[in-house]
Amino acid sequence: MMRYSFFIVLVSTIVNCYGVFENNCGGGPADIVFVLDSSSSIWRPDYHKQLEFAKNLTSEFDVGSEKTRIGVLTFSDTHQLHFNLDQNLDESRAMAAIMKTPYLTGVTNTADALLYLGEHMFSAKTGSRPNAKHIAVVITDGESQNPKATKIAADEAKKKGIQIFAIGVGDSADQDELEAIASTPSENFVFRVATYTALNSIQKSVSHRTCEVTKAPTTTQTTTTTTERPITACGGKPADVFFLLDSSSSIELPDFYKQKNFVKNVVNLFDIGAKKTRVGVSTFSYEYEPHISLAEYDTKSDLLTAIENTPYLSGGTNTGDAIMNIRENVFMGGSARRDVGHVLIVLTDGLSKIPETTKMEAMKAKAEGIYIFAIGIGDNIDIDELRSISSEPNNNYMFQVDSFDALESIRDTLAIRSCEVPVSDEPDICPVYIDTDVLFVFDSVGMRRASSKTVLSFINEVTRTFETKSSYVTTSILSSNCIEADIPFTADFRTEIVNLINSESSEFTKLIKRMRVEGFSKQRGGRASARHVAVLFIDDTLDSESFLEIQRARFRNMNLFVVAIGDRVNLEQARLMCGGGSNLLVVPDYQQLMKMSKQFSINMCEATKSKNKVPTTIATKQTTESSVKISTKAVPTTTIATKQTTESSVKISTKAVPTTTIATKQTTESPVKISTKTVPTTTFAIKPTSEVLPVDYDIPSSKLE
């Protein structure tokens, strides 16, 4: 009897340790999201086993509104939200909802799911709580479609404090990618099983590790002003305030906590809200590290919690790079509001890595209407650099304190002065008072659907800067359709299909020809009297025929801008298309496109406001006699050079000419006539010269059709 009783006690202990310990975990509240592979490589019976595993794991937790919340996200070609964290707030409903998760099929686009996870699943709008641990459990049976993008998306999610478990099923799951997805150390966050049936063998281990995450301590510091009321100096005036915190190795961890505590105390004095004051936070050391975006938190409590969770980096003091990133990605990247004051508060305890770069980047930021407060802490501060960072007058925007403890002494003054920053005087609308037709051109077939939507969003943002209430500026879009492969019943089918297969012209070439021939036509609403501006989006090197079509287009009355996206574009080719300078916008990838919209709007505004026409350059070489007649209106600046010429006569009659480059070689007489209207002419007699002006692109006259 004694032996039997002992056996019962032993079994009870095992169940208590491994069977129901999660319900008595002792950890804090947790928000857990399952990210489940639903690609075609998973058979439906195995997919069902994956759902069973997620359901059984859920049963290990104490599910409830104030305890553990569950969400589910699946992925194949793209992500598919099944339910958010605030939808099934008891165990039975959550488990039932998991088993109803539909099977998708498709490729393994893990990156898209992780991107959505990081940006949406743990936000307040989807039921996530700032005081809960944020945990994701990713299950997959193969390598993702884009491993590089998957790693980037996982890194972004982890930067936001999301703890990620990665579970690989079968031989096709890539170990390196699993480790890239998972949090560290990988031995705690990465699991491998041979089959979906074997998932049950790791259920207890995964729940145990998840429990440990919920028990992990959150670093806290006592906030000295938790009950402060918002300061009255703002008078309800909204502002976008961004804190840039030094997280280099010269700052010890306790002092970094004091720096965060100071930021929380300043923020506590603001009236936080989507239409009031918004706050963002980033850190820097060797590299810039974004943490809280301006639009991320609408409530003060959520914002204060997020500031508390700002991670410490360590490393060098690359202040200039950090200021550049904030200028480009925050205040010029579209996330800051245009009708409020733009404030940047920089805290640092030492001289920056490259002082000249820091000075230059601060100057650029201030030129964009950003008001910079510079706070120097300790004895290692360079006063001259602090002055160069801060706005003027320096005595209003520059502070120096002896230690991190002394930061509290400037709290109220900093908050009040931040409220007093004026709204940037940069105009929201580009003032255009000349008839202008703007045509946006992109290949919707060559681009992926997501990329096309990004381009459309970019166009929408750019065109908002033009005054649309007047009739001066009109806008249009020209994009390619599906391949023209219509063959009627009456045609010789075999001949026509072979002709289509052997067609040398690409769809992009046809698109450019449409831009040249009909883009600004009357049939499409174009105005003959208006200036023509075309914006061409490219993401690859063009073939010779497409490039030639663009050169032909330059002989039209057209100011061409080129937006070159990605590393497959031939930049030299792109420069030749549009002339380079402000007419060329180079973007690293589609994800960065929206961040460049403000700069491109400025470039377009300047070009659209300008009344100057595009210069025309004509060069003639080794010519006994050359006669060139160009019919124009509002004669542009014309430069003409001849070499080894006995006599040259150039007649220019006026009617709006684009940038034109014409070269004639080894001819006794080469007349080139481009005329649309008979008008009085002006004749220039040109003496021989040994100087030949550069020609952008040499096209035989036979090609100028």
C-alpha positions as CSV (number, residue, x, y, z in Angstrom):
1,M,0.0,0.0,0.0
2,M,2.8,2.3,0.9
3,R,4.5,1.6,-2.5
4,Y,1.2,2.3,-4.4
5,S,0.6,5.6,-2.6
6,F,4.1,6.7,-3.5
7,F,3.4,5.9,-7.2
8,I,0.3,8.0,-7.2
9,V,2.2,11.0,-5.7
10,L,4.9,10.6,-8.3
11,V,2.4,10.7,-11.2
12,S,0.7,13.7,-9.7
13,T,4.0,15.6,-9.6
14,I,4.8,14.8,-13.2
15,V,1.4,16.1,-14.4
16,N,1.7,19.2,-12.3
17,C,5.2,20.0,-13.7
18,Y,4.5,19.2,-17.4
19,G,0.7,18.9,-17.8
20,V,-1.0,22.0,-16.4
21,F,1.9,24.1,-15.3
22,E,1.2,26.8,-17.8
23,N,-2.2,27.6,-16.3
24,N,-0.3,28.2,-13.0
25,C,2.8,29.6,-14.7
26,G,3.0,32.6,-12.5
27,G,4.0,34.8,-15.4
28,G,2.3,38.0,-16.4
29,P,-0.2,38.5,-19.2
30,A,0.8,37.3,-22.7
31,D,-0.4,38.0,-26.2
32,I,0.4,35.0,-28.4
33,V,0.0,34.8,-32.2
34,F,0.3,31.6,-34.1
35,V,1.8,32.1,-37.6
36,L,0.9,29.0,-39.6
37,D,2.3,27.7,-42.9
38,S,-0.6,27.1,-45.4
39,S,1.4,26.6,-48.6
40,S,0.9,23.9,-51.1
41,S,3.8,21.8,-49.8
42,I,1.7,20.9,-46.8
43,W,-1.0,18.2,-47.4
44,R,-4.4,18.9,-46.0
45,P,-4.1,16.1,-43.3
46,D,-0.8,17.6,-42.1
47,Y,-2.3,21.1,-42.1
48,H,-5.0,19.7,-39.8
49,K,-2.3,18.3,-37.5
50,Q,-0.7,21.8,-37.4
51,L,-4.1,23.2,-36.2
52,E,-4.4,20.5,-33.6
53,F,-0.9,21.4,-32.3
54,A,-1.9,25.1,-32.0
55,K,-5.1,24.2,-30.3
56,N,-3.4,21.8,-27.8
57,L,-0.8,24.5,-27.1
58,T,-3.5,27.0,-26.4
59,S,-5.1,24.6,-23.9
60,E,-1.9,24.9,-21.8
61,F,-2.5,28.6,-21.1
62,D,-5.0,30.5,-19.0
63,V,-6.9,32.2,-21.8
64,G,-8.8,35.3,-20.9
65,S,-9.2,39.1,-21.4
66,E,-6.8,39.9,-18.6
67,K,-4.6,36.8,-19.0
68,T,-3.4,35.1,-22.2
69,R,-4.9,36.2,-25.5
70,I,-4.5,34.2,-28.7
71,G,-4.4,35.3,-32.4
72,V,-3.9,33.3,-35.6
73,L,-2.3,34.3,-38.9
74,T,-1.6,32.0,-41.9
75,F,0.5,32.5,-45.0
76,S,1.1,31.1,-48.5
77,D,1.3,33.6,-51.5
78,T,0.4,36.3,-49.0
79,H,-0.7,36.5,-45.3
80,Q,-4.2,35.8,-44.2
81,L,-5.5,37.1,-40.9
82,H,-7.8,34.5,-39.2
83,F,-8.5,36.3,-35.9
84,N,-7.1,39.1,-33.8
85,L,-6.0,39.0,-30.2
86,D,-9.3,40.6,-29.0
87,Q,-11.7,38.3,-30.8
88,N,-11.7,35.0,-28.8
89,L,-11.2,35.8,-25.2
90,D,-11.9,32.4,-23.6
91,E,-10.2,29.0,-24.1
92,S,-13.1,27.2,-25.7
93,R,-13.8,29.9,-28.3
94,A,-10.1,30.3,-29.1
95,M,-9.6,26.6,-29.6
96,A,-12.7,26.3,-31.8
97,A,-11.6,29.3,-33.9
98,I,-8.2,27.7,-34.4
99,M,-9.7,24.5,-35.8
100,K,-11.8,26.6,-38.3
101,T,-8.7,28.2,-39.8
102,P,-9.0,27.7,-43.6
103,Y,-6.3,26.0,-45.8
104,L,-4.9,28.3,-48.5
105,T,-2.3,26.6,-50.8
106,G,0.3,28.6,-52.7
107,V,4.0,29.5,-52.3
108,T,5.8,30.1,-49.0
109,N,5.8,33.9,-48.5
110,T,7.0,33.9,-44.9
111,A,8.3,37.4,-45.2
112,D,4.9,38.9,-45.9
113,A,3.4,37.2,-42.8
114,L,6.2,38.4,-40.6
115,L,5.9,41.9,-41.9
116,Y,2.1,41.9,-41.1
117,L,2.9,40.3,-37.7
118,G,5.3,43.1,-36.7
119,E,3.2,46.0,-38.1
120,H,-0.4,45.0,-37.1
121,M,-0.8,42.0,-34.9
122,F,0.5,43.5,-31.7
123,S,-1.1,47.0,-32.0
124,A,-3.7,48.3,-29.7
125,K,-6.2,48.3,-32.5
126,T,-6.0,44.6,-32.9
127,G,-6.3,43.9,-29.1
128,S,-2.7,43.7,-28.0
129,R,-1.8,45.1,-24.6
130,P,1.3,47.2,-23.8
131,N,1.7,45.5,-20.4
132,A,1.6,41.9,-22.0
133,K,4.5,39.9,-23.4
134,H,4.3,39.7,-27.1
135,I,5.0,36.2,-28.4
136,A,4.8,34.6,-31.9
137,V,4.9,30.9,-32.7
138,V,5.9,30.4,-36.4
139,I,5.5,26.9,-37.9
140,T,6.8,26.1,-41.4
141,D,7.9,23.1,-43.4
142,G,10.2,24.7,-46.0
143,E,12.4,27.5,-47.0
144,S,10.7,30.8,-47.7
145,Q,10.2,32.3,-51.1
146,N,12.6,35.2,-50.2
147,P,15.0,34.3,-47.4
148,K,16.6,37.8,-47.3
149,A,13.2,39.5,-47.0
150,T,12.1,37.0,-44.4
151,K,15.2,37.8,-42.2
152,I,14.5,41.5,-42.5
153,A,10.9,41.2,-41.6
154,A,11.7,39.0,-38.6
155,D,14.4,41.4,-37.4
156,E,11.9,44.3,-37.6
157,A,9.4,42.3,-35.6
158,K,12.0,41.4,-32.9
159,K,13.1,45.1,-32.7
160,K,9.5,45.8,-31.6
161,G,9.9,43.4,-28.6
162,I,8.2,40.4,-30.2
163,Q,9.6,37.1,-28.9
164,I,9.5,34.6,-31.8
165,F,9.6,30.8,-31.6
166,A,10.4,29.1,-34.9
167,I,9.3,25.5,-35.5
168,G,10.6,23.6,-38.6
169,V,8.8,20.5,-39.8
170,G,10.5,18.0,-42.0
171,D,13.8,17.9,-44.0
172,S,13.0,21.0,-46.2
173,A,12.9,23.4,-43.3
174,D,16.2,25.5,-43.5
175,Q,18.0,25.6,-40.1
176,D,19.7,28.9,-40.9
177,E,16.4,30.6,-41.8
178,L,14.7,29.2,-38.7
179,E,17.5,30.8,-36.6
180,A,17.1,34.0,-38.5
181,I,13.4,34.1,-37.8
182,A,13.6,33.1,-34.1
183,S,14.6,35.2,-31.1
184,T,17.9,34.4,-29.3
185,P,19.4,32.3,-28.0
186,S,18.3,29.9,-30.8
187,E,18.5,26.9,-28.5
188,N,15.6,28.3,-26.6
189,F,13.5,29.5,-29.5
190,V,14.1,27.1,-32.4
191,F,12.5,23.6,-32.6
192,R,12.8,20.9,-35.3
193,V,10.5,17.8,-35.8
194,A,10.6,15.2,-38.5
195,T,6.8,15.2,-39.3
196,Y,3.6,17.0,-38.4
197,T,2.6,14.0,-36.2
198,A,5.7,14.7,-34.1
199,L,4.6,18.2,-33.2
200,N,2.9,16.8,-30.1
201,S,6.3,15.6,-28.9
202,I,7.4,19.2,-28.4
203,Q,4.2,20.7,-27.1
204,K,5.3,20.6,-23.5
205,S,8.7,22.1,-24.3
206,V,7.2,24.9,-26.3
207,S,4.7,25.8,-23.6
208,H,7.4,25.6,-21.0
209,R,9.7,28.0,-22.9
210,T,6.7,30.3,-23.6
211,C,6.0,30.4,-19.9
212,E,9.6,31.4,-19.2
213,V,9.2,34.4,-21.6
214,T,6.1,35.6,-19.7
215,K,8.2,35.4,-16.4
216,A,11.1,37.3,-17.9
217,P,11.5,40.6,-15.9
218,T,10.8,43.9,-17.6
219,T,13.4,46.5,-16.7
220,T,11.7,49.4,-14.8
221,Q,12.8,52.6,-13.3
222,T,10.7,54.7,-10.9
223,T,9.0,57.5,-12.6
224,T,9.0,60.6,-10.5
225,T,6.2,62.4,-12.2
226,T,3.5,59.9,-13.0
227,T,0.5,62.1,-12.0
228,E,1.6,65.3,-13.8
229,R,-1.2,67.1,-15.7
230,P,-0.4,68.3,-19.3
231,I,1.4,71.6,-19.4
232,T,-0.8,74.6,-20.4
233,A,1.9,76.3,-22.5
234,C,0.9,74.3,-25.6
235,G,-2.6,75.7,-25.4
236,G,-3.9,72.6,-27.2
237,K,-1.5,73.2,-30.1
238,P,-0.4,69.8,-31.6
239,A,3.3,68.9,-32.4
240,D,5.3,66.0,-33.7
241,V,8.1,65.4,-31.2
242,F,10.9,62.9,-31.8
243,F,13.5,61.8,-29.2
244,L,16.9,60.6,-30.3
245,L,18.7,58.8,-27.5
246,D,22.4,58.1,-27.2
247,S,22.9,54.4,-26.7
248,S,26.6,54.2,-27.2
249,S,29.1,52.3,-25.0
250,S,30.1,55.4,-23.1
251,I,26.7,55.4,-21.4
252,E,26.4,52.8,-18.7
253,L,23.2,50.8,-18.4
254,P,21.9,52.6,-15.2
255,D,22.4,55.9,-17.0
256,F,20.6,54.7,-20.0
257,Y,17.6,53.9,-17.8
258,K,17.8,57.5,-16.3
259,Q,17.8,58.8,-19.9
260,K,14.6,56.8,-20.7
261,N,13.1,57.9,-17.4
262,F,13.7,61.5,-18.3
263,V,12.0,61.1,-21.7
264,K,9.0,59.5,-19.9
265,N,8.7,62.4,-17.5
266,V,8.8,64.9,-20.4
267,V,6.2,63.0,-22.4
268,N,4.0,62.9,-19.2
269,L,3.7,66.6,-19.5
270,F,2.3,66.5,-23.1
271,D,-1.3,66.1,-24.1
272,I,-0.8,62.9,-26.2
273,G,-3.2,61.9,-29.0
274,A,-3.6,61.4,-32.7
275,K,-4.7,65.0,-33.2
276,K,-2.6,66.4,-30.3
277,T,1.0,65.8,-29.6
278,R,2.6,62.7,-31.0
279,V,5.9,61.3,-29.9
280,G,8.5,59.0,-31.5
281,V,11.7,57.5,-30.1
282,S,14.9,56.1,-31.7
283,T,18.3,55.3,-30.4
284,F,21.8,55.4,-32.0
285,S,25.3,54.0,-31.5
286,Y,27.2,52.8,-34.5
287,E,23.9,52.5,-36.3
288,Y,20.5,54.2,-36.1
289,E,17.8,52.1,-34.5
290,P,14.1,53.2,-34.8
291,H,11.9,52.1,-31.9
292,I,8.6,54.1,-31.8
293,S,7.1,55.8,-34.8
294,L,5.1,59.0,-34.5
295,A,1.8,57.4,-35.4
296,E,2.3,54.2,-33.3
297,Y,0.6,55.2,-30.0
298,D,-2.4,57.4,-29.4
299,T,-2.6,57.0,-25.6
300,K,-0.1,58.2,-23.1
301,S,-0.1,54.9,-21.1
302,D,0.8,52.8,-24.1
303,L,3.4,55.3,-25.1
304,L,5.1,55.4,-21.7
305,T,5.2,51.5,-21.6
306,A,6.8,51.5,-25.1
307,I,9.5,54.0,-24.0
308,E,10.3,51.9,-21.0
309,N,10.9,49.0,-23.4
310,T,13.5,50.9,-25.5
311,P,16.5,48.5,-25.8
312,Y,20.1,49.5,-25.0
313,L,22.5,49.1,-27.9
314,S,26.2,49.9,-27.1
315,G,28.8,50.9,-29.7
316,G,30.2,54.1,-31.2
317,T,28.5,57.6,-31.4
318,N,27.4,58.1,-35.0
319,T,25.2,61.1,-34.4
320,G,25.2,62.4,-37.9
321,D,23.9,59.2,-39.4
322,A,21.1,59.1,-36.8
323,I,20.0,62.7,-37.6
324,M,20.1,61.9,-41.3
325,N,17.8,58.9,-40.8
326,I,15.3,60.9,-38.8
327,R,15.2,63.7,-41.4
328,E,14.8,61.4,-44.3
329,N,12.6,58.7,-42.8
330,V,10.5,60.5,-40.3
331,F,10.0,64.2,-41.1
332,M,10.5,63.9,-44.9
333,G,9.3,60.3,-45.1
334,G,5.6,61.1,-44.9
335,S,5.0,60.1,-41.3
336,A,5.1,63.6,-39.8
337,R,2.1,65.9,-40.1
338,R,2.6,69.0,-42.3
339,D,0.5,71.4,-40.2
340,V,2.3,71.0,-36.9
341,G,5.6,71.9,-35.3
342,H,8.4,69.4,-36.0
343,V,10.7,68.9,-33.0
344,L,13.8,66.7,-32.6
345,I,15.3,66.3,-29.2
346,V,18.9,64.9,-29.3
347,L,20.5,63.5,-26.1
348,T,24.2,62.7,-26.1
349,D,27.1,62.4,-23.7
350,G,30.1,62.8,-26.1
351,L,31.6,64.0,-29.3
352,S,30.2,62.3,-32.4
353,K,32.2,59.9,-34.6
354,I,32.4,62.3,-37.5
355,P,31.7,65.9,-36.3
356,E,31.6,67.4,-39.8
357,T,28.9,64.9,-40.9
358,T,27.0,65.6,-37.8
359,K,27.1,69.4,-38.4
360,M,26.1,69.0,-42.1
361,E,23.2,66.6,-41.3
362,A,21.9,68.9,-38.5
363,M,22.1,71.8,-41.0
364,K,20.0,69.9,-43.5
365,A,17.4,68.9,-40.9
366,K,17.0,72.5,-39.8
367,A,16.7,73.7,-43.4
368,E,13.7,71.3,-43.7
369,G,12.0,73.2,-40.8
370,I,12.9,70.8,-38.1
371,Y,13.6,72.5,-34.7
372,I,16.4,70.7,-32.9
373,F,17.0,70.7,-29.1
374,A,20.5,69.5,-28.3
375,I,21.1,68.2,-24.7
376,G,24.7,67.5,-23.7
377,I,25.3,65.3,-20.6
378,G,28.5,65.2,-18.7
379,D,32.1,66.5,-19.1
380,N,32.9,64.9,-22.6
381,I,30.5,67.1,-24.5
382,D,31.9,69.3,-27.3
383,I,30.1,72.7,-26.9
384,D,30.8,73.8,-30.5
385,E,29.2,70.6,-31.8
386,L,26.2,71.0,-29.5
387,R,25.7,74.5,-30.9
388,S,26.0,73.2,-34.5
389,I,23.3,70.6,-33.8
390,S,20.8,72.9,-32.0
391,S,18.5,75.4,-33.6
392,E,19.0,79.2,-33.1
393,P,19.0,81.0,-30.9
394,N,21.2,78.5,-29.1
395,N,20.2,79.7,-25.6
396,N,16.7,78.5,-26.4
397,Y,17.5,75.1,-28.0
398,M,20.7,74.0,-26.3
399,F,21.1,72.5,-22.8
400,Q,24.0,71.1,-20.9
401,V,23.8,69.2,-17.6
402,D,26.5,67.7,-15.4
403,S,25.0,64.2,-15.2
404,F,22.1,62.0,-16.1
405,D,20.6,62.6,-12.7
406,A,20.5,66.3,-13.5
407,L,18.3,65.8,-16.6
408,E,15.2,66.3,-14.4
409,S,16.3,69.9,-13.8
410,I,15.5,70.9,-17.4
411,R,12.3,68.8,-17.8
412,D,9.7,71.5,-17.6
413,T,11.7,74.0,-19.6
414,L,12.3,71.6,-22.4
415,A,8.6,70.6,-22.5
416,I,7.4,74.2,-22.6
417,R,9.9,75.3,-25.3
418,S,8.9,72.2,-27.4
419,C,5.3,73.5,-27.3
420,E,6.5,77.0,-28.4
421,V,8.1,75.7,-31.7
422,P,6.3,77.3,-34.6
423,V,4.8,75.3,-37.5
424,S,7.1,75.0,-40.5
425,D,6.5,77.7,-43.1
426,E,7.0,75.2,-45.9
427,P,4.1,75.5,-48.3
428,D,1.8,72.4,-48.5
429,I,0.7,73.2,-52.0
430,C,3.0,73.8,-55.0
431,P,1.9,77.1,-56.6
432,V,1.6,76.5,-60.3
433,Y,0.1,79.1,-62.6
434,I,1.0,77.8,-66.0
435,D,-1.0,75.1,-67.8
436,T,0.8,71.8,-67.1
437,D,-0.2,68.2,-68.0
438,V,1.6,65.6,-65.8
439,L,1.7,62.0,-67.0
440,F,2.8,59.1,-64.8
441,V,3.9,56.0,-66.7
442,F,4.7,52.6,-65.3
443,D,4.5,49.0,-66.4
444,S,1.8,47.4,-64.3
445,V,2.5,44.0,-66.0
446,G,6.2,43.9,-65.3
447,M,5.7,45.0,-61.7
448,R,4.2,42.7,-59.1
449,R,0.7,43.7,-57.9
450,A,2.1,44.9,-54.6
451,S,4.7,47.0,-56.3
452,S,2.1,48.6,-58.6
453,K,0.0,49.5,-55.6
454,T,3.0,51.1,-54.0
455,V,3.7,53.2,-57.1
456,L,0.0,54.3,-57.1
457,S,0.3,55.3,-53.5
458,F,3.4,57.3,-54.3
459,I,1.7,59.0,-57.2
460,N,-1.3,59.8,-54.9
461,E,1.1,61.4,-52.4
462,V,3.1,63.4,-54.9
463,T,0.0,64.8,-56.7
464,R,-1.5,66.0,-53.4
465,T,1.2,68.8,-53.4
466,F,-0.3,70.4,-56.6
467,E,-3.2,72.8,-56.4
468,T,-6.1,70.8,-57.8
469,K,-8.8,73.4,-57.3
470,S,-7.5,75.4,-60.3
471,S,-7.4,74.2,-63.9
472,Y,-3.6,74.8,-64.4
473,V,-2.4,71.3,-63.5
474,T,-4.0,68.1,-64.8
475,T,-2.7,64.6,-64.1
476,S,-3.0,61.3,-65.9
477,I,-1.7,57.7,-65.6
478,L,-0.5,55.5,-68.5
479,S,0.2,51.8,-67.6
480,S,0.6,48.7,-69.7
481,N,-2.2,46.2,-70.1
482,C,-1.9,42.4,-70.6
483,I,0.0,41.2,-73.6
484,E,-1.8,42.0,-76.9
485,A,-2.5,38.5,-78.0
486,D,-6.0,38.8,-79.6
487,I,-6.4,36.7,-82.7
488,P,-9.9,36.8,-84.4
489,F,-11.6,33.7,-85.8
490,T,-11.1,35.0,-89.3
491,A,-7.3,35.2,-89.1
492,D,-4.7,32.7,-90.1
493,F,-4.2,31.4,-86.5
494,R,-0.9,29.7,-87.0
495,T,0.7,32.6,-88.8
496,E,-0.6,35.1,-86.2
497,I,0.5,33.2,-83.1
498,V,4.0,32.7,-84.6
499,N,4.2,36.5,-85.3
500,L,3.3,37.1,-81.6
501,I,5.9,34.7,-80.4
502,N,8.6,36.3,-82.6
503,S,7.6,39.9,-81.9
504,E,10.7,41.9,-81.0
505,S,9.0,44.7,-79.3
506,S,8.5,44.3,-75.6
507,E,5.4,45.4,-73.8
508,F,7.4,48.1,-72.1
509,T,8.6,49.4,-75.5
510,K,5.0,49.6,-76.6
511,L,4.1,51.5,-73.4
512,I,6.8,54.1,-74.1
513,K,5.7,54.5,-77.6
514,R,2.1,55.1,-76.3
515,M,3.6,57.7,-74.0
516,R,5.3,59.4,-76.9
517,V,2.5,59.2,-79.5
518,E,-0.7,59.4,-77.5
519,G,0.2,60.2,-73.9
520,F,-0.6,63.9,-74.1
521,S,-3.0,63.6,-77.0
522,K,-6.3,65.5,-77.2
523,Q,-8.1,62.1,-77.1
524,R,-6.7,61.5,-73.6
525,G,-7.5,65.1,-72.5
526,G,-4.1,66.6,-73.1
527,R,-3.9,70.3,-73.9
528,A,-1.8,71.5,-76.8
529,S,-1.0,74.8,-75.0
530,A,0.1,73.1,-71.8
531,R,3.6,72.1,-70.7
532,H,4.1,68.4,-70.7
533,V,5.7,66.6,-67.8
534,A,6.2,62.8,-67.8
535,V,7.2,60.7,-64.8
536,L,8.5,57.2,-65.8
537,F,9.0,54.4,-63.3
538,I,11.6,51.7,-64.1
539,D,12.9,48.8,-62.0
540,D,15.2,47.1,-64.6
541,T,17.8,47.9,-67.3
542,L,16.0,48.7,-70.6
543,D,16.5,46.9,-73.9
544,S,17.8,49.0,-76.8
545,E,14.4,49.4,-78.4
546,S,12.8,50.8,-75.3
547,F,15.7,53.1,-74.7
548,L,15.4,54.4,-78.3
549,E,11.7,55.0,-77.8
550,I,12.5,57.2,-74.8
551,Q,15.1,59.1,-76.8
552,R,12.5,59.7,-79.5
553,A,10.1,60.9,-76.8
554,R,12.7,63.6,-75.9
555,F,12.0,65.3,-79.2
556,R,8.5,66.0,-78.1
557,N,7.7,69.0,-75.9
558,M,8.2,66.9,-72.8
559,N,10.1,67.3,-69.5
560,L,10.9,63.7,-68.4
561,F,11.4,62.5,-64.8
562,V,12.7,59.0,-64.1
563,V,12.1,57.1,-60.9
564,A,14.6,54.3,-60.8
565,I,13.7,51.6,-58.3
566,G,16.0,48.8,-57.1
567,D,19.5,47.6,-57.9
568,R,18.7,46.2,-61.4
569,V,18.5,49.6,-63.0
570,N,21.3,50.9,-65.1
571,L,21.8,54.3,-63.6
572,E,23.9,55.7,-66.4
573,Q,21.1,54.7,-68.8
574,A,18.5,56.3,-66.5
575,R,20.6,59.6,-66.4
576,L,20.6,59.7,-70.2
577,M,16.9,59.3,-70.3
578,C,16.1,62.4,-68.3
579,G,19.3,64.4,-68.0
580,G,20.0,63.4,-64.4
581,G,20.0,65.9,-61.6
582,S,16.7,66.6,-59.9
583,N,14.9,64.8,-62.8
584,L,16.3,61.5,-61.6
585,L,15.1,59.9,-58.3
586,V,17.0,56.8,-57.3
587,V,15.2,54.5,-54.8
588,P,16.8,51.4,-53.2
589,D,13.6,49.3,-53.3
590,Y,9.8,49.6,-53.4
591,Q,9.6,49.6,-49.6
592,Q,11.5,52.9,-49.6
593,L,9.5,54.5,-52.3
594,M,7.0,56.3,-50.1
595,K,9.7,57.8,-48.0
596,M,11.0,59.6,-51.0
597,S,7.7,61.1,-52.0
598,K,8.3,64.5,-50.3
599,Q,11.7,65.0,-51.9
600,F,10.3,64.1,-55.3
601,S,7.4,66.5,-54.8
602,I,9.8,69.3,-54.2
603,N,11.8,68.4,-57.4
604,M,8.6,68.3,-59.5
605,C,7.3,71.5,-58.0
606,E,10.5,73.4,-58.8
607,A,10.4,72.1,-62.4
608,T,6.7,72.8,-62.8
609,K,6.9,76.3,-61.4
610,S,9.9,77.1,-63.7
611,K,9.1,79.1,-66.8
612,N,12.3,78.2,-68.5
613,K,12.2,75.9,-71.4
614,V,14.6,73.0,-71.9
615,P,17.7,74.0,-73.8
616,T,18.2,72.7,-77.3
617,T,21.7,71.7,-78.4
618,I,22.6,71.1,-82.0
619,A,26.1,70.0,-83.1
620,T,27.4,69.6,-86.7
621,K,30.6,67.9,-87.6
622,Q,32.7,67.9,-90.8
623,T,30.0,69.6,-92.8
624,T,30.4,71.7,-95.9
625,E,26.9,73.2,-95.4
626,S,24.2,72.3,-92.9
627,S,20.7,73.7,-92.8
628,V,18.5,72.9,-89.8
629,K,15.0,74.3,-89.5
630,I,13.2,73.9,-86.2
631,S,9.7,75.2,-85.9
632,T,9.1,76.5,-82.3
633,K,7.0,78.7,-80.1
634,A,8.5,80.7,-77.1
635,V,12.0,80.1,-78.4
636,P,14.2,78.1,-76.0
637,T,17.9,78.7,-75.2
638,T,19.7,77.3,-78.3
639,T,23.3,76.4,-78.5
640,I,24.9,75.7,-81.9
641,A,28.5,74.6,-82.5
642,T,30.2,73.8,-85.8
643,K,33.5,72.3,-86.6
644,Q,35.5,72.5,-89.9
645,T,32.6,74.3,-91.5
646,T,32.9,76.7,-94.5
647,E,29.4,78.1,-94.0
648,S,26.5,77.1,-91.8
649,S,23.1,78.5,-91.8
650,V,20.6,77.7,-89.0
651,K,17.1,78.9,-89.2
652,I,14.9,78.7,-86.1
653,S,11.2,79.6,-86.4
654,T,9.2,79.6,-83.2
655,K,6.8,77.0,-81.8
656,A,7.7,75.1,-78.5
657,V,10.6,72.7,-79.0
658,P,11.9,70.1,-76.5
659,T,15.5,69.3,-75.7
660,T,16.8,68.4,-79.2
661,T,20.2,67.0,-80.2
662,I,20.9,66.6,-83.9
663,A,24.3,65.5,-85.3
664,T,25.1,65.5,-89.1
665,K,28.3,63.9,-90.3
666,Q,30.3,63.9,-93.6
667,T,27.6,65.5,-95.7
668,T,27.7,68.1,-98.3
669,E,24.1,69.2,-97.5
670,S,22.0,67.7,-94.8
671,P,18.7,69.5,-94.3
672,V,16.7,68.3,-91.3
673,K,13.2,69.9,-91.0
674,I,11.0,69.6,-88.0
675,S,8.1,71.9,-88.7
676,T,4.5,72.1,-87.7
677,K,3.6,75.7,-88.6
678,T,4.9,78.3,-91.0
679,V,6.0,81.4,-89.1
680,P,8.7,84.1,-89.6
681,T,12.2,82.8,-89.1
682,T,15.3,84.1,-87.5
683,T,18.6,83.3,-89.3
684,F,22.0,83.0,-87.4
685,A,25.3,83.0,-89.3
686,I,27.9,80.9,-87.5
687,K,31.6,81.1,-87.9
688,P,33.8,77.9,-87.9
689,T,34.8,76.8,-84.5
690,S,37.1,74.1,-83.2
691,E,34.8,73.5,-80.1
692,V,32.1,70.8,-80.3
693,L,29.5,70.7,-77.7
694,P,28.6,67.3,-76.1
695,V,25.7,65.4,-77.7
696,D,23.6,63.4,-75.2
697,Y,22.6,60.7,-77.7
698,D,23.5,60.4,-81.4
699,I,20.5,59.2,-83.4
700,P,20.5,59.0,-87.2
701,S,18.0,61.4,-88.8
702,S,16.2,58.4,-90.3
703,K,15.3,57.3,-86.8
704,L,13.6,60.6,-85.9
705,E,10.1,59.7,-87.1
